[in-house]
Amino acid sequence: MYAALWRALPGPAIIRILILLIGAAAIVYGLFYFVFPWVAEILPQPDSTIE
Protein backbone atom coordinates (compact mmCIF):
# COMPACT_ATOMS: atom_id res chain seq x y z
CA MET A 1 0.00 0.00 0.00
CA TYR A 2 2.76 2.45 0.86
CA ALA A 3 4.60 1.68 -2.36
CA ALA A 4 1.48 2.44 -4.37
CA LEU A 5 1.06 5.73 -2.50
CA TRP A 6 4.71 6.59 -3.09
CA ARG A 7 4.38 5.91 -6.83
CA ALA A 8 1.15 7.95 -7.08
CA LEU A 9 2.72 11.12 -5.69
CA PRO A 10 4.28 13.53 -8.19
CA GLY A 11 7.78 14.93 -8.17
CA PRO A 12 11.14 13.90 -6.77
CA ALA A 13 11.60 12.24 -3.38
CA ILE A 14 11.91 15.47 -1.38
CA ILE A 15 8.59 16.77 -2.77
CA ARG A 16 6.92 13.44 -2.02
CA ILE A 17 8.19 13.56 1.56
CA LEU A 18 6.88 17.11 1.97
CA ILE A 19 3.47 16.11 0.59
CA LEU A 20 3.31 13.17 3.01
CA LEU A 21 4.31 15.34 5.98
CA ILE A 22 1.69 17.96 5.12
CA GLY A 23 -0.91 15.23 4.73
CA ALA A 24 0.01 13.68 8.08
CA ALA A 25 -0.17 17.11 9.75
CA ALA A 26 -3.62 17.68 8.24
CA ILE A 27 -4.83 14.34 9.57
CA VAL A 28 -3.49 15.07 13.07
CA TYR A 29 -5.09 18.53 12.98
CA GLY A 30 -8.43 17.04 11.98
CA LEU A 31 -8.26 14.47 14.75
CA PHE A 32 -7.44 16.98 17.47
CA TYR A 33 -9.96 19.63 16.45
CA PHE A 34 -12.90 17.56 15.20
CA VAL A 35 -12.77 13.88 16.12
CA PHE A 36 -11.34 13.88 19.66
CA PRO A 37 -13.72 16.58 21.01
CA TRP A 38 -16.68 14.75 19.48
CA VAL A 39 -15.61 11.46 21.07
CA ALA A 40 -15.04 13.20 24.44
CA GLU A 41 -18.69 14.33 24.42
CA ILE A 42 -19.90 10.79 23.79
CA LEU A 43 -17.76 8.96 26.35
CA PRO A 44 -18.89 9.12 29.96
CA GLN A 45 -16.73 11.13 32.37
CA PRO A 46 -15.30 9.06 35.23
CA ASP A 47 -16.30 10.04 38.73
CA SER A 48 -13.53 11.65 40.75
CA THR A 49 -12.68 10.04 44.08
CA ILE A 50 -10.50 12.93 45.30
CA GLU A 51 -12.16 16.04 46.67
PDB file of N, CA, C and O in Angstrom:
ATOM      1  N   MET A   1       0.819  -1.180   0.000  1.00  0.00           N
ATOM      2  CA  MET A   1       0.000   0.000   0.000  1.00  0.00           C
ATOM      3  C   MET A   1       0.873   1.258   0.000  1.00  0.00           C
ATOM      4  O   MET A   1       0.595   2.205  -0.735  1.00  0.00           O
ATOM      5  N   TYR A   2       1.905   1.269   0.805  1.00  0.00           N
ATOM      6  CA  TYR A   2       2.763   2.450   0.861  1.00  0.00           C
ATOM      7  C   TYR A   2       3.530   2.642  -0.445  1.00  0.00           C
ATOM      8  O   TYR A   2       3.777   3.774  -0.862  1.00  0.00           O
ATOM      9  N   ALA A   3       3.898   1.557  -1.079  1.00  0.00           N
ATOM     10  CA  ALA A   3       4.600   1.676  -2.355  1.00  0.00           C
ATOM     11  C   ALA A   3       3.685   2.276  -3.423  1.00  0.00           C
ATOM     12  O   ALA A   3       4.127   3.087  -4.238  1.00  0.00           O
ATOM     13  N   ALA A   4       2.430   1.884  -3.418  1.00  0.00           N
ATOM     14  CA  ALA A   4       1.475   2.442  -4.375  1.00  0.00           C
ATOM     15  C   ALA A   4       1.256   3.934  -4.109  1.00  0.00           C
ATOM     16  O   ALA A   4       1.149   4.723  -5.048  1.00  0.00           O
ATOM     17  N   LEU A   5       1.190   4.315  -2.846  1.00  0.00           N
ATOM     18  CA  LEU A   5       1.056   5.732  -2.501  1.00  0.00           C
ATOM     19  C   LEU A   5       2.288   6.508  -2.945  1.00  0.00           C
ATOM     20  O   LEU A   5       2.174   7.606  -3.489  1.00  0.00           O
ATOM     21  N   TRP A   6       3.453   5.941  -2.715  1.00  0.00           N
ATOM     22  CA  TRP A   6       4.707   6.594  -3.094  1.00  0.00           C
ATOM     23  C   TRP A   6       4.776   6.799  -4.608  1.00  0.00           C
ATOM     24  O   TRP A   6       5.208   7.852  -5.075  1.00  0.00           O
ATOM     25  N   ARG A   7       4.351   5.795  -5.367  1.00  0.00           N
ATOM     26  CA  ARG A   7       4.379   5.913  -6.827  1.00  0.00           C
ATOM     27  C   ARG A   7       3.331   6.890  -7.347  1.00  0.00           C
ATOM     28  O   ARG A   7       3.519   7.483  -8.410  1.00  0.00           O
ATOM     29  N   ALA A   8       2.231   7.067  -6.616  1.00  0.00           N
ATOM     30  CA  ALA A   8       1.154   7.947  -7.082  1.00  0.00           C
ATOM     31  C   ALA A   8       1.482   9.424  -6.877  1.00  0.00           C
ATOM     32  O   ALA A   8       0.916  10.280  -7.557  1.00  0.00           O
ATOM     33  N   LEU A   9       2.378   9.729  -5.961  1.00  0.00           N
ATOM     34  CA  LEU A   9       2.718  11.121  -5.687  1.00  0.00           C
ATOM     35  C   LEU A   9       3.643  11.676  -6.770  1.00  0.00           C
ATOM     36  O   LEU A   9       4.525  10.971  -7.258  1.00  0.00           O
ATOM     37  N   PRO A  10       3.439  12.943  -7.145  1.00  0.00           N
ATOM     38  CA  PRO A  10       4.276  13.533  -8.190  1.00  0.00           C
ATOM     39  C   PRO A  10       5.584  14.075  -7.640  1.00  0.00           C
ATOM     40  O   PRO A  10       5.709  14.329  -6.442  1.00  0.00           O
ATOM     41  N   GLY A  11       6.540  14.246  -8.510  1.00  0.00           N
ATOM     42  CA  GLY A  11       7.777  14.934  -8.170  1.00  0.00           C
ATOM     43  C   GLY A  11       8.872  14.031  -7.638  1.00  0.00           C
ATOM     44  O   GLY A  11       8.698  12.819  -7.512  1.00  0.00           O
ATOM     45  N   PRO A  12      10.013  14.649  -7.327  1.00  0.00           N
ATOM     46  CA  PRO A  12      11.140  13.901  -6.768  1.00  0.00           C
ATOM     47  C   PRO A  12      10.865  13.520  -5.306  1.00  0.00           C
ATOM     48  O   PRO A  12       9.831  13.875  -4.739  1.00  0.00           O
ATOM     49  N   ALA A  13      11.801  12.800  -4.723  1.00  0.00           N
ATOM     50  CA  ALA A  13      11.605  12.244  -3.384  1.00  0.00           C
ATOM     51  C   ALA A  13      11.363  13.321  -2.335  1.00  0.00           C
ATOM     52  O   ALA A  13      10.520  13.137  -1.457  1.00  0.00           O
ATOM     53  N   ILE A  14      12.072  14.431  -2.403  1.00  0.00           N
ATOM     54  CA  ILE A  14      11.912  15.468  -1.384  1.00  0.00           C
ATOM     55  C   ILE A  14      10.511  16.071  -1.429  1.00  0.00           C
ATOM     56  O   ILE A  14       9.940  16.374  -0.382  1.00  0.00           O
ATOM     57  N   ILE A  15       9.952  16.250  -2.619  1.00  0.00           N
ATOM     58  CA  ILE A  15       8.591  16.773  -2.767  1.00  0.00           C
ATOM     59  C   ILE A  15       7.584  15.760  -2.239  1.00  0.00           C
ATOM     60  O   ILE A  15       6.612  16.134  -1.583  1.00  0.00           O
ATOM     61  N   ARG A  16       7.809  14.487  -2.519  1.00  0.00           N
ATOM     62  CA  ARG A  16       6.924  13.437  -2.016  1.00  0.00           C
ATOM     63  C   ARG A  16       6.928  13.405  -0.489  1.00  0.00           C
ATOM     64  O   ARG A  16       5.881  13.241   0.136  1.00  0.00           O
ATOM     65  N   ILE A  17       8.084  13.557   0.094  1.00  0.00           N
ATOM     66  CA  ILE A  17       8.194  13.559   1.558  1.00  0.00           C
ATOM     67  C   ILE A  17       7.441  14.754   2.133  1.00  0.00           C
ATOM     68  O   ILE A  17       6.726  14.620   3.126  1.00  0.00           O
ATOM     69  N   LEU A  18       7.599  15.922   1.510  1.00  0.00           N
ATOM     70  CA  LEU A  18       6.878  17.112   1.973  1.00  0.00           C
ATOM     71  C   LEU A  18       5.360  16.936   1.862  1.00  0.00           C
ATOM     72  O   LEU A  18       4.621  17.331   2.763  1.00  0.00           O
ATOM     73  N   ILE A  19       4.904  16.352   0.772  1.00  0.00           N
ATOM     74  CA  ILE A  19       3.472  16.109   0.587  1.00  0.00           C
ATOM     75  C   ILE A  19       2.963  15.162   1.677  1.00  0.00           C
ATOM     76  O   ILE A  19       1.892  15.389   2.241  1.00  0.00           O
ATOM     77  N   LEU A  20       3.717  14.112   1.974  1.00  0.00           N
ATOM     78  CA  LEU A  20       3.306  13.170   3.006  1.00  0.00           C
ATOM     79  C   LEU A  20       3.300  13.809   4.388  1.00  0.00           C
ATOM     80  O   LEU A  20       2.409  13.529   5.189  1.00  0.00           O
ATOM     81  N   LEU A  21       4.279  14.664   4.682  1.00  0.00           N
ATOM     82  CA  LEU A  21       4.313  15.339   5.977  1.00  0.00           C
ATOM     83  C   LEU A  21       3.141  16.312   6.133  1.00  0.00           C
ATOM     84  O   LEU A  21       2.537  16.394   7.202  1.00  0.00           O
ATOM     85  N   ILE A  22       2.827  17.037   5.076  1.00  0.00           N
ATOM     86  CA  ILE A  22       1.690  17.957   5.121  1.00  0.00           C
ATOM     87  C   ILE A  22       0.389  17.177   5.277  1.00  0.00           C
ATOM     88  O   ILE A  22      -0.500  17.588   6.022  1.00  0.00           O
ATOM     89  N   GLY A  23       0.281  16.072   4.587  1.00  0.00           N
ATOM     90  CA  GLY A  23      -0.915  15.234   4.726  1.00  0.00           C
ATOM     91  C   GLY A  23      -1.054  14.657   6.131  1.00  0.00           C
ATOM     92  O   GLY A  23      -2.156  14.619   6.679  1.00  0.00           O
ATOM     93  N   ALA A  24       0.050  14.210   6.711  1.00  0.00           N
ATOM     94  CA  ALA A  24       0.012  13.679   8.079  1.00  0.00           C
ATOM     95  C   ALA A  24      -0.357  14.782   9.062  1.00  0.00           C
ATOM     96  O   ALA A  24      -1.120  14.539   9.997  1.00  0.00           O
ATOM     97  N   ALA A  25       0.169  15.989   8.869  1.00  0.00           N
ATOM     98  CA  ALA A  25      -0.165  17.106   9.752  1.00  0.00           C
ATOM     99  C   ALA A  25      -1.653  17.459   9.632  1.00  0.00           C
ATOM    100  O   ALA A  25      -2.291  17.787  10.632  1.00  0.00           O
ATOM    101  N   ALA A  26      -2.201  17.395   8.433  1.00  0.00           N
ATOM    102  CA  ALA A  26      -3.623  17.678   8.240  1.00  0.00           C
ATOM    103  C   ALA A  26      -4.492  16.636   8.931  1.00  0.00           C
ATOM    104  O   ALA A  26      -5.533  16.972   9.496  1.00  0.00           O
ATOM    105  N   ILE A  27      -4.080  15.401   8.891  1.00  0.00           N
ATOM    106  CA  ILE A  27      -4.826  14.335   9.569  1.00  0.00           C
ATOM    107  C   ILE A  27      -4.784  14.535  11.081  1.00  0.00           C
ATOM    108  O   ILE A  27      -5.813  14.417  11.747  1.00  0.00           O
ATOM    109  N   VAL A  28      -3.620  14.833  11.626  1.00  0.00           N
ATOM    110  CA  VAL A  28      -3.494  15.068  13.066  1.00  0.00           C
ATOM    111  C   VAL A  28      -4.329  16.281  13.476  1.00  0.00           C
ATOM    112  O   VAL A  28      -5.010  16.238  14.501  1.00  0.00           O
ATOM    113  N   TYR A  29      -4.288  17.344  12.704  1.00  0.00           N
ATOM    114  CA  TYR A  29      -5.095  18.533  12.980  1.00  0.00           C
ATOM    115  C   TYR A  29      -6.580  18.178  13.015  1.00  0.00           C
ATOM    116  O   TYR A  29      -7.300  18.576  13.931  1.00  0.00           O
ATOM    117  N   GLY A  30      -7.025  17.439  12.026  1.00  0.00           N
ATOM    118  CA  GLY A  30      -8.431  17.035  11.981  1.00  0.00           C
ATOM    119  C   GLY A  30      -8.832  16.179  13.161  1.00  0.00           C
ATOM    120  O   GLY A  30      -9.938  16.321  13.683  1.00  0.00           O
ATOM    121  N   LEU A  31      -7.957  15.299  13.587  1.00  0.00           N
ATOM    122  CA  LEU A  31      -8.261  14.474  14.746  1.00  0.00           C
ATOM    123  C   LEU A  31      -8.382  15.307  16.016  1.00  0.00           C
ATOM    124  O   LEU A  31      -9.329  15.134  16.783  1.00  0.00           O
ATOM    125  N   PHE A  32      -7.436  16.203  16.244  1.00  0.00           N
ATOM    126  CA  PHE A  32      -7.437  16.981  17.474  1.00  0.00           C
ATOM    127  C   PHE A  32      -8.573  17.999  17.542  1.00  0.00           C
ATOM    128  O   PHE A  32      -9.089  18.261  18.628  1.00  0.00           O
ATOM    129  N   TYR A  33      -8.970  18.574  16.422  1.00  0.00           N
ATOM    130  CA  TYR A  33      -9.962  19.635  16.449  1.00  0.00           C
ATOM    131  C   TYR A  33     -11.380  19.185  16.116  1.00  0.00           C
ATOM    132  O   TYR A  33     -12.326  19.927  16.380  1.00  0.00           O
ATOM    133  N   PHE A  34     -11.558  18.009  15.552  1.00  0.00           N
ATOM    134  CA  PHE A  34     -12.897  17.563  15.198  1.00  0.00           C
ATOM    135  C   PHE A  34     -13.262  16.224  15.825  1.00  0.00           C
ATOM    136  O   PHE A  34     -14.322  16.105  16.439  1.00  0.00           O
ATOM    137  N   VAL A  35     -12.427  15.236  15.687  1.00  0.00           N
ATOM    138  CA  VAL A  35     -12.770  13.876  16.119  1.00  0.00           C
ATOM    139  C   VAL A  35     -12.656  13.718  17.631  1.00  0.00           C
ATOM    140  O   VAL A  35     -13.604  13.251  18.262  1.00  0.00           O
ATOM    141  N   PHE A  36     -11.535  14.089  18.228  1.00  0.00           N
ATOM    142  CA  PHE A  36     -11.343  13.879  19.660  1.00  0.00           C
ATOM    143  C   PHE A  36     -12.357  14.643  20.512  1.00  0.00           C
ATOM    144  O   PHE A  36     -12.873  14.063  21.467  1.00  0.00           O
ATOM    145  N   PRO A  37     -12.677  15.920  20.223  1.00  0.00           N
ATOM    146  CA  PRO A  37     -13.717  16.585  21.012  1.00  0.00           C
ATOM    147  C   PRO A  37     -15.088  15.915  20.871  1.00  0.00           C
ATOM    148  O   PRO A  37     -15.839  15.839  21.844  1.00  0.00           O
ATOM    149  N   TRP A  38     -15.416  15.435  19.687  1.00  0.00           N
ATOM    150  CA  TRP A  38     -16.684  14.747  19.481  1.00  0.00           C
ATOM    151  C   TRP A  38     -16.735  13.465  20.294  1.00  0.00           C
ATOM    152  O   TRP A  38     -17.759  13.170  20.911  1.00  0.00           O
ATOM    153  N   VAL A  39     -15.658  12.702  20.307  1.00  0.00           N
ATOM    154  CA  VAL A  39     -15.610  11.456  21.075  1.00  0.00           C
ATOM    155  C   VAL A  39     -15.658  11.757  22.570  1.00  0.00           C
ATOM    156  O   VAL A  39     -16.276  10.999  23.317  1.00  0.00           O
ATOM    157  N   ALA A  40     -15.027  12.837  23.031  1.00  0.00           N
ATOM    158  CA  ALA A  40     -15.042  13.197  24.444  1.00  0.00           C
ATOM    159  C   ALA A  40     -16.462  13.514  24.919  1.00  0.00           C
ATOM    160  O   ALA A  40     -16.787  13.261  26.079  1.00  0.00           O
ATOM    161  N   GLU A  41     -17.308  14.059  24.053  1.00  0.00           N
ATOM    162  CA  GLU A  41     -18.693  14.326  24.420  1.00  0.00           C
ATOM    163  C   GLU A  41     -19.494  13.042  24.554  1.00  0.00           C
ATOM    164  O   GLU A  41     -20.422  12.973  25.359  1.00  0.00           O
ATOM    165  N   ILE A  42     -19.152  12.040  23.786  1.00  0.00           N
ATOM    166  CA  ILE A  42     -19.905  10.787  23.787  1.00  0.00           C
ATOM    167  C   ILE A  42     -19.515   9.900  24.969  1.00  0.00           C
ATOM    168  O   ILE A  42     -20.381   9.283  25.589  1.00  0.00           O
ATOM    169  N   LEU A  43     -18.231   9.832  25.284  1.00  0.00           N
ATOM    170  CA  LEU A  43     -17.759   8.960  26.352  1.00  0.00           C
ATOM    171  C   LEU A  43     -18.158   9.518  27.710  1.00  0.00           C
ATOM    172  O   LEU A  43     -18.127  10.730  27.922  1.00  0.00           O
ATOM    173  N   PRO A  44     -18.534   8.636  28.628  1.00  0.00           N
ATOM    174  CA  PRO A  44     -18.890   9.121  29.961  1.00  0.00           C
ATOM    175  C   PRO A  44     -17.650   9.582  30.728  1.00  0.00           C
ATOM    176  O   PRO A  44     -16.565   9.021  30.572  1.00  0.00           O
ATOM    177  N   GLN A  45     -17.830  10.613  31.559  1.00  0.00           N
ATOM    178  CA  GLN A  45     -16.735  11.125  32.370  1.00  0.00           C
ATOM    179  C   GLN A  45     -16.630  10.279  33.637  1.00  0.00           C
ATOM    180  O   GLN A  45     -17.645  10.015  34.281  1.00  0.00           O
ATOM    181  N   PRO A  46     -15.434   9.854  34.001  1.00  0.00           N
ATOM    182  CA  PRO A  46     -15.298   9.061  35.228  1.00  0.00           C
ATOM    183  C   PRO A  46     -15.517   9.939  36.463  1.00  0.00           C
ATOM    184  O   PRO A  46     -15.178  11.122  36.480  1.00  0.00           O
ATOM    185  N   ASP A  47     -16.089   9.324  37.481  1.00  0.00           N
ATOM    186  CA  ASP A  47     -16.301  10.044  38.735  1.00  0.00           C
ATOM    187  C   ASP A  47     -14.980  10.203  39.462  1.00  0.00           C
ATOM    188  O   ASP A  47     -14.178   9.271  39.520  1.00  0.00           O
ATOM    189  N   SER A  48     -14.757  11.380  40.014  1.00  0.00           N
ATOM    190  CA  SER A  48     -13.526  11.653  40.753  1.00  0.00           C
ATOM    191  C   SER A  48     -13.675  11.153  42.177  1.00  0.00           C
ATOM    192  O   SER A  48     -14.729  11.329  42.789  1.00  0.00           O
ATOM    193  N   THR A  49     -12.639  10.534  42.709  1.00  0.00           N
ATOM    194  CA  THR A  49     -12.678  10.045  44.079  1.00  0.00           C
ATOM    195  C   THR A  49     -11.916  10.967  45.017  1.00  0.00           C
ATOM    196  O   THR A  49     -11.927  10.755  46.230  1.00  0.00           O
ATOM    197  N   ILE A  50     -11.262  11.976  44.485  1.00  0.00           N
ATOM    198  CA  ILE A  50     -10.500  12.929  45.302  1.00  0.00           C
ATOM    199  C   ILE A  50     -11.258  14.242  45.354  1.00  0.00           C
ATOM    200  O   ILE A  50     -11.666  14.769  44.319  1.00  0.00           O
ATOM    201  N   GLU A  51     -11.449  14.767  46.543  1.00  0.00           N
ATOM    202  CA  GLU A  51     -12.162  16.038  46.668  1.00  0.00           C
ATOM    203  C   GLU A  51     -11.219  17.199  46.842  1.00  0.00           C
ATOM    204  O   GLU A  51     -11.662  18.341  46.962  1.00  0.00           O
TER     205      GLU A  51
END
